Amino acid sequence: MSFVKISNEILSLNKNSLRTFRLQNILSRNNSYSSTLPDKFYNNEQLEMQRSLKKIIDTDINPFVDEWEAKEQLPTHELFKKLGSAGFLGVNKPIEFGGLGLDYKYHAAVLEEMGTIRCGGVPMAIGVQTDVATPALARFGSDRLKKEFLQPAVQGDAVSCVGVTEPGAGSDVAGIKTRAIKDGDDLVITGEKMWISNGMQADWICLLANTSEGKPHKNKSLICVPMDSKGITRTKLKKLGNHCSDTALIHFDSVRVPYDNIIGDEGSGFLYQMLQFQEERLCLCLLLIKSMDLIISQTIDYTRNRKAFGKSILDNQVVQFKLAELATEVEALRALTYSAVDLHIQGENVTLLASMAKLKAGRLVRQTSDTCLQFWGGMGYSAETDISRYFRDTRLLSIGAGADEIMLQIIAKIAGISA
């Protein structure tokens, strides 16, 4: 049966036929569109790392994405062990704690290749491990904490998560209520954390809590908390998208951990978390740009073969121009992100550029998914297609890691637009 005939008979397809169609479409796509910038931005070693990662993605991840999405469960420990053994969870982490000790550009190359994974939940889970829960620990943590928590995370022997958001405090990090009160040599933790990615399977959490009274920007600390500690309960949350990435509500009821589990200096947690946010925001941008390339490419292939009123959908100039505009916007985002990466490697403060890139990425991915889904028509609305999953998964990007409105506040302040 030809591709065109399948397209024309879409309304009569059953569930199994849809799966076959989608798989055949993915396997036969010829990558109509791809960027040339990565080949010029990354060196040969970094490009080789991407090729090595692609083999793992093609063999051990993408063939199982549908199964994981249906189960709403990622085999995180198994997958992370595979990635950790290959060095992909600690590219820019210290050698003495299991990392490769390479600069951030090598890590950026790896993150960008993660964008070829066929869902948002898997790269999000990986990004939490590499760029959300561990940067502050790697930069400011004691050797004991790095040995106990960072090294297993880098090697894929432990899953980590970060606990910042609460039921009553999302983007307003200063407003968190969770407390960690010193009692002898321990901290006693009480509170709740909400929307915690990797939270159901995590072995430890990088927890932001109030450790003293006083100004909200100076009374918080980041704390490494084992998730098997007495007094911790977890509740799985259901979401619009990113189904295979487990997300939890975590309750802390007088949980005791050693006082020395504080990362760096007590009271510096807010600052550390803000620094950690910048890497998280760069991570999100890097994860998105290649995925947008692929969605545009798939849409070009589909509209070229899908016939309506005697011609292909792609023969309509409005479709050509819309896809050309999207490709242009993605390249602009890629250039902005690459600039931020270069400056970050040089030790520059990239808060402004990272915030701009994150704002742009969240908005552009919504535009890309919505526009491309429209061109897929009824097939795009089917849950069996990649574009449908992409539409659901990527809506989070304008909310997580700081909502668009928070990015605008940051940009306005740093750029001198607001008082």
N, C-alpha and C positions, 0 to 999 in steps of 0.2 A: 504494500500500500504506500503510495507516494505521500510526501510531506504535505503537499497541497490538498490531497484528498482527505488526509487526517484532519487538516485545519477546517475544511468545509463540513466535515461530519462531527465536529466537536460536540454538538449538543447531544449526540447519541452515544458518546463514549461513557463507559463505566469507569469505576475507580481504578481497576487494574490497567485499563487501556490508557488512562491519564498518566499513570506512573511510567508506563512504557514510552509514551509520547515524550514526557519530560526528559527521561533518561536518554532517549535517542537524540533529542534536540541538543542536550548538553554534550554528548559524545561526538556529535557531528559538527558542532559549531566550529567555525574557522577563524575565530578571533578577529572579526572584521575591524575592530578598533582596539588599539593599544597605544600607550604613550611611549615616546622615545626618550623622555627625560631621565628615567631611572638608569638607563645604560650610560648616560653621561654624568650622572650624579654619584653613582657608586663605583668603587674600584673593582678589579677582577675578583679579589677575595670576597668582597661583599656580595657580588653577583653569584659567586659560586655557593655561598651560604644560602642564598635564595633558592638556587637549583636543588641543593641538598634538602632544604625544608620542603620544597615542592614535592619531592619523592614521598616524604612522609605524609603530606597532605593528600596526595593522590592515592596512596596505598592504605593508610591507616585512619584517615579522617573522612574525606568526602564520600567514600562508598557507604559510610555508616551514619551519615547525618540524618537521613530520613528516619532511621530506626531510633536514634537518640531523641529526635524531636517528638516522635510518637510516644515514646516512654516518658517524655519530659524529664529526662535524666541523662546526664553525661557521665561516662565512666572516668571521672576526673583523675583518680589516683593512677589508673592504668595508663591513661593518655599522658599525664604529666611525667610519669616515669620514663616513657618513651622519649618525650621531648627533652627531659632533663639529661638522660643518658647521652643524647646527641649534642648537648651543650646549648640548646636553644632557650633555656629558662634562666641562664646566667651569663649571657653574652658580655655584658658590661659590668658584671659583678666581680668582686675581688677573687684572684686566683686562690689565695689561701683559704677561701671558704667555698671552693668548688666551682667558681666562675671561670670565664675565659679571660677576663681582664682587658677586654678590648674597648675601644672608645664607643661613644653613643651611636655613631654612624653605622657601625656594624649591627647594633641592636635595631636601629631604624630600618635597615634593610630587611631584617627578619620580620619586624612588625608589618611592614608593607606587604610582604609575601603572605602573611596571615590573612590578608584581605581576599585571597582566592578561596578561602574556606566557604562552603555553600550555605552558611547561616551566620547569624550574628552571635549566637550563644557561645559557640566554641572559642572564637577569638576573644570575646569579652572575658570568659573565664581565664584564659591564658594571660590576657592583659592585666587582670586583677593581680595575678601572681607576680608578674614581672615589673609592673609599673605603678601599682597602686598600694599594695601591702608591704613591699620590700625596699623601696628607695630610701626612705628615712632610716630604716634599720641598717642598711648597707653604709649609709653616710655617717650616721651619728651613734649607732649602737655599740655597746661594749663587745669585746671579743667573746665573752661568754654568751651573750645573746645571739651574736652572729653564728656561733658554733651550734647553739641549740635550736635556733629558729631559721636563720638565713640559709645556712648550708643545706639542710634537708629540702628547703623550698627550691633552691637552685638545682639540686640534683634530682628533683622530682620525687623525693621520698615523703614529702609533706605538702598538703594543700593549704594555702593561706587565704585570708580575706581581710578586709579593712572595715572597721566599725566607726563610722562618723555619723551618717544620717540617722535621725530618730523620728518617731511618729509626729513630734511637734517641732522638729528642726531639720529642714532639708538643706537648701542652699545656705541658710543662715547658720553657719558652723559655730559662730560665737554663742548661739542660743542653746547649745546642747545642755541636757540636764543630768546625764549619767555621771555618777560620782565615784571616785576611788579614794577612800579615806585611809590615811596611814594608821596602822594599828600594830605597834611593835615593829617587827621586821617585815610586816606584810602590808599589802593594800587590800581593802575590802571594797568590792565593786558592786554597785547597785544601779540598775537602770535598764533601758531597752535600746536596741539598735534595729533599724528598719531598712528593708530593701538591700540586704547584704548579699551581694553576688558571691557564689561559692560557699555561702553560709551553712548549708546543710551538710556539706562534706568536709569543710575546713578542719584542719588539725590545730590551727592556731589563728588568732585574730590580732591584727594591729589596731588596738582600741584607743580612741580619743575620749578622754574623760576629764572631768574637773577634779584636780587633786588639791585644790585650796580655794579659799574665798578670794575675792579681789576682782580686778579688771578682767573681763572675759577673754581678752587676747593674751593674758599673762598667767592664767590660772589653770591651764590645761596641759596634759601630758599624753604622749603616745606610749602605750603599754603593750607588751607581748603577753597575750593571755592564752594558755592552752585550752582548747575547746572541750577537753574531757574533764575540766575542773568542776567540782561539785557546785551546784547552784545555777548551772547554765541549762536553759531549755531552748529548743529551736522549733520553729513552726514554718513549714514550707508555704510560700506565697505563690499564687497563680498570677500570670501576667498576660498582657496582650500579645507579646512576642518573646523572642529569645527563650523559647520553651525548654530547650535542653540545658540551659544554664540555671542551676538551682539557686533560688533566691529565698532568703529567710528573714523572719522576725526573730531576734535573739533577745532573750530575757536573762538578766544577771541578778541573782538573788543572793546577796552577801557572798560573792565569789572571792576567794582568797588567792592571791598570787604574791610572790616575793616583791618587796619594794624595789629591788634591783632590776625588776623586769621593765622599769621605765627606760625608754629609749632616750639616750642623751641626757640633757638637763631637765629636771622637773620644772614645769611651767613654760617650757619651750615648745610644747606640743602643737599649739596653733601655728606657730611659725613653721615648724617642720611639716605640718600638713599642707600649708600653703605652697611650700616648695615641692612637696610630693604631688600636689594638684597639677603643677605645670607639666611634669612628666606624664601624668595621666592624660592631660589634654592633648599633648603631642602624640601620645600613644593612640588616642581615639582617631586623630586625623590620619595618622599613618595607616591604621587598620582600614580606614574607609576608602582611601583614594584608589587603590587597585580594585576594590570591590565595585566601585562606580564604573571603572573602565570595563569590567566584565559585564555589568548590567547593560551598559550602552551597547557593548558588542553583541550580547545575546539579542537585544532588541533590534539591532540592525539586521541580524541574521533572520529573525522571525518575521519582521516586516518585509524583508526582501522576498521571502517565500510565500507569505500569506497573501492570497489574491482576493480582491473585492472589486466589483464593478469593472471587471476586465483587465485590471492591472494590479501590481503589487501595492501593498500599503506604503512601501518605501518610495514608490514612484510619485507620491504626493509631495510637493515641495514643502508644505508646512511641516511634514514629518522630518524631512531632511534638515530643514533649518532648525527645528527644535532640538534634534540630536546634535547638530553642529554647535548650537549654543551650549548645550550641556557639556560636550567635550571640551569646549573652550573654558568653561567655568571650572571644570575639574582640573585642567592644567594650571589655571591660575591658583587654585587651592594647593596643588602640588608644589608649585614654585614658592608660595608663601610658607608652606610647611618645611620644605627643604632649607629655606633661608633661616627659619627658626632652629632647625637641627644644627646647621653649621655654627650659628652663634652660640647655641647651647654647648657645643663641643669646645668652643673657645672660652667658655666660662662666663659668657655674658648673661645678664638677666633677661630672659625671654618672656616674661610675664605678659607684656603687651602683645607680642607676635603670637604667642601660644593662645591667648584669649581671642585674638582676631581670627586665627585659624580655626579654633574650636567653634566659634560662632558661625563662621562661614561653612564649616563642615556640616554642622547640625542642620542648617537651613538648606544647603545644597543637596544633601542626601535625601531630604524630604521632597525637594523639587524633582530630583532625578527619579526617585521611586514612583512618585505620582505620575509624572509625565510618561515614563516608560510603561507603567501598568496600563495607562490609557491606550497606548498603541497596541498592547497585547489584547485588548478587548475582553471578551468573555473568558478567554483562556487565562488572562492575567488575574482575573478574579477567583480563579480556582485555587484552592489550597495546595494543589499538587504541583504548582509551578514555583520556580525559584523567585520570580519577580513578586509573587504574592507574599512569600516569606520575607523577602527583602523589605517590602513595604511595611510589614508588621514590625520587624526587628529594628529597623533603623529609626523609627519614630522616637525611640528613647534618647537619641543623641542630642536633641535640643533640650533635654531635661537632666540627664545624668552628668556627673562631674561638673556641676554648675550650669544652671539653666541659661538660656539665651539672654534673659534679662540681667542675670548676674554678670555675664560676659560683657554686656553693654555698659554696666556700671563700672567695671574694672577698666575698660577701654576709655570711657569718658573721663575717669579720674586720672589715669596715667597720661593720657594725651592732653590734659589741661582743658578739657571741654567743660567739666563740671567743677564746682568749688571743692 
